[in-house]
Amino acid sequence: MHTCSKCRRTFALEPKANSLHLHDLRVRKLAEVLADPGRAGSPPLRYTADQLRMAASRKILANPDGSSAWLGCAGMVMIFGLVGGFMALIAQTGEVFVAIVLVVFWVVVICLIGHVATARRRRLPGEPMSASAFRSWVLDRWAEVYGGPPPGLLPPRPVVDVLPPGPPAALLYCPDPGTVDFLAASGIVENRGVALIVQGREWPPTALLAADRALPVLVLHHADAAGCLTVPRLRAVLPPGTRVIDAGLRPRAAERIGPPVRLPPDRSLLSELARTGSLDASERAWLARGNTLPLAAVRPARLLAAVERALPQGDPAEERAEAVGFMAWPERTG
């Protein structure tokens, strides 16, 4: 906890003490943006800790620090070496001058080797702050000062399948538990009859699909190689004829939403993805460059709208009837 030197009020976050440079006012502003209170006729949205963390990371991800401590160290050694060598020349001590030159040379060589060896890590730095660090450095400190979480934040809880009270209009499978938690809190289960299926469930969900073989299966996934493989892998194990809809996040959409989280790409997954043909060449190239985007990086209102657009828009009863041929009346001949 910290105290303002002017007003003597206690505040939770010191921008210089966390890698996201967060302060209390910015957290409140981010919470307001995520809740999106401006949606006409709709209550504010609840959001997850990961959605808040990724919203706070956007500035860092958009302006990555590519500086190298190795080069800085080499520069400082060269400066002090030049000063020391110049003083040795003035004092006419040749042995000291030679020793300084040799030491500076090898230290600079070691620093350059370190710079080259860590280039990949700087190019693909990953997330600015991990989920566990965000909870301890931001959320826990916030709770100490204000007695609770930022307004609108969903509490951590086990995520389970969430089913509507009646027959579902669609299944939505998402391998990210936080996104499932957000969607469950948004009311989409009750309002649109969506059954939320969480990661770890054994596919296919035979009971639900057997009851209604026209039930569409929506897939919501991260924009990374593993996430983009979810759709073709599910199509391979679900019963033939099951309608599987890729609700995102596809790389071409993630590229517009950005900025990306840059991680070392998994070449084996990229090869498998190329064999499926589910992404075009430009999307695979985007992933191959180390670009990814987690679902938590999408603004909650935008993510919810994308899911609602992907849902069947027709009457569920008619769609089921058409699927079983109930309305396929024979044509009169003769």
N, C-alpha and C positions, 0 to 999 in steps of 0.2 A: 504494500500500500504506500501511496505517496501523498504529500500535502503540498498544495499550491502556496508558493512563497508570498503571493499577494493577497489572496482572499482567505487563505488558511483552510480551504475546503479539501477534503480527502478525495483523491481520484484513484482509479484502478490501474490505468495503463500509462506507462512512460514510453513515448515513441522511440526513444533511443535505446530502450531496453528490450525491444522485440524486433525480429527480422521483418515483420510486416509494417513497422512504423505506425502502429495503431495507437490512437488515443481515444478517450471516452466519447468525445463528440462524434468522431468518425464511426465508431461502432453503432451509436444510436442512429446515425444517418443511414448506414448500411442496413440496419434492421428495418427502418422505415421503407427503404427501397424494396427490400425483399418481401415485405408484407403487402406491398402494392395496394394501399388503401384506396387508390383512385378508381378501382374497378367498379363500374356502375352497378349498384344493387347487390354487391357481393361483400361478404365480410372480409377483413384482412386475412391474408394467407399466413399459415404457420410455416416455419422453415426449419431446416436441420442445422446442426453445428457445421457440417461439411459445406453446406450452401453458404453459410456466413463466412467460413474460412476461405472458400474459393472467391467469394466476392471481395474479401479483403486482400486477396493475392493478385487481383487483376493488374494493378499498377506495377507491381514487381515483375509479373510475367511479361507485361507489355514493354518494360524497359529493363531487360536483364543486365546485371553488372558483369561484364565480360573481363574485368580487370584481373590481373594475375599477381598474386603476392610474390611469386618467384621472380618475376621481372622487377618488381619493386625492390626486392632484396638485392638482386644483381646490380641495380642502379645505385643503391646506397653503398654497396661494397666498392663499386668503381669510384664513386665520389671520394670516399674516405681513403681509398688506395691512391688516388691521384694526389690528394693532399699530403698523405704520408710519404709518397715517393718524391714529391717536390721538396718536402722538408729534408728528406735524406740526401737529395742532390745538393741542397744548400749546405748541409753539414759535411758534404764530401765523404759520406759513408757508403761506398759502393756495395758492400755486402748486404747492408740493410735494404738498400734500394732493390737489389736482386731478389731478396727474400720477400719483400712486399709485392713485387710484380708476380712472383710465382704463386703466392697465397691468393692474390686477387684473381689471377687467371683461373686457378682451379675452383675457387668458390663461384666465380661467374659461370664456369662450365657446368658445375653441379646445379646451379639455379636454372640454367637453360634446359638441362635435361629434365628437371622437375617441371618446368613450364610446358615442355612438349608432352611429357607423360600425363599431365593433368588436363590437356586440351579437350579431350572428349568429355570430361566431367564438367568443364565450363560450358561446352557447347550443348550438353544435355543435362542441365542441372536438376531437373525434376521440380517438385513443388517447393515453394519458398519456406513453408512450415508444415510439418507433419500434423496429422490429426491429433496424436497424443500430446505433442508440444503445444498445439493450439488450445487444447483443453486445460493444460496445466498453466500456461503462461497468459492466457487471455480469459477463458471462461471461469476458471477457478478463482482468479484474482478479482474478476468482476463480481462474482458471488460473494466474496469476502467483503467488498465495499458496499454493494447495493442489496445484499441479502437474498439475491436470486439471479436468474439468468437474464440476458437482454430480452426486452419485450418481444414476444412472438416466437421465441426459440422453443422447439419441441424437446421435451426431456428424452434422454437416452432410455431405450426400452427394447426388449426382445421383439423382433419383427416376425410375425407369423402370417400365414395366408389370411386374406381378408375377403370374405364372400358376401355378396348382397343378400338381403332377406329372401328374395324371390329367385327365379331362374336367371342366370347371368346373361347379359347381352354380348359379352366378350370376355375372354381371358387376357390378362396382361401379365407377361412374364418379364421380370427385371432382375438381373443378377446383383443389383446394388441395393442392399437393405435400407440405406438411408433414403433413397428415392422412393422405395415402397412405403416407407414410413410417412414421407411427405405426401404422397398421393392418397394414402389412407386418411390423413388429416384434412385433405382438401375437400372431402365429401364426394369424390368421383364414384366411390363404390355405391353410395346411396342414391346419388343423383342420376348416374348413368348406367347403373347395373353392371359395373366392371368387377370381375373377380381378380384380385391381385395375388399372383403366385410368386413366392419369394425364392431366392437362391437355395439350392440344396434339395429341392423337391425332386423326387424321382419322376422322370418323364417316361411315357406320357401320363397325364392326369386322367386315367382311364374312366373314372366315375363321371367326371364332368363331361368329357367328350363323348362317352357312350350315351349319356342322357340326351345330348344334342350334337349330332355330328356336323351340323352347320355352324357350330360355334367358332367364330374367328379367334385366332390367337395373335395378339399383338406382342411384339418384342421391343423392349426399351433397353438400350445398352450404351456403354461408354464408346466414345470415338477412339478406339484403339484396336489393335489387331485381334485381341481376344474377344472384345465386345462385338466386333463386326463378324466374327465367326459364329456367334450365337445363333443367328437366323439360319444359315445353311445347316448347322449341326442339328438344330431342332427339326428342320424339315426332313432330315434323314431318319429321325426316330419317331416322329409323330405318324399317326395312321394316314395312309394314302388319301389324298383329297382334302386334308385339313388345310384351311386357309390361314397361312402364316403371313402376317403383315409386319414389315420392318418399320416401326414407328420412330426410328432414330436411336442413337445419334450417328448419322452418317458423316464421314469426313468432309464432304462438300458443304454440309451445313455447319459443321464445327469450324471450318476455315473462315466462315463469315462471322460466326459468333465470337471466336477467339478472345484473347490471345491464348495460344496453345500452351500446354504443359509439355516440356521437351524431355523425353525419356529415351534410353537406349532401346532401339527396336528389336523385337524378337524375330530373327530371320526365319526360323522354322514356322512360326505362325503366319508370317507374311507369305511364305511359299504355299502353305495350305490355303490361305485366302485367295491367292492367285489361281489355284486349281479350281476353286468353287465358282469363280466368275461372278461373284456377287457384287464386287466393286469394280469400277472402271480404272483405267491405268493411272489417271491423274489422282484419284483417291488413294490408290496403293502407293504412289510416289510420295504423297503427303505423309502417309504413315511411315514410309521407309526413311524419311528425313528425321524421324524421331518425334514427330508431332502427335500429340494425343489431346483429348479433352474429356474430362469426366463429366458425368451428368450433373454433378453438383455445381459445375461452373455455369450452367444455364440458369438464367433468372427464373425463379419459381413460376411466375405468371406465364412466361413464355413456354416453359416446359409443360405446364398444365394445358395450355392452349394447343400445343402440338399433339398431345395425347388425345385431346377431345376431337381434333381434326381427323385423327387416324381411326377413330371409332366408326363403326357402321352408322350411316346416316338414315337408312331406310327403316321401315317398320320391322322389328325383329321377327314377328309372327310371319310376315310375308316372306322374309328372307329364308326362314326355316322351311316354309312350305315349298318355295322354289327349289331349295336344295334337295328335298325328297321327291320332287316331281309332282306334288299335290295339285299344282295349278297347270300342269302340262297336259291340257285336254287334247284328245286326239282330233286331228283335222278331219272334216267331212270330205269324203271323196265321192266322185260320181255325181 
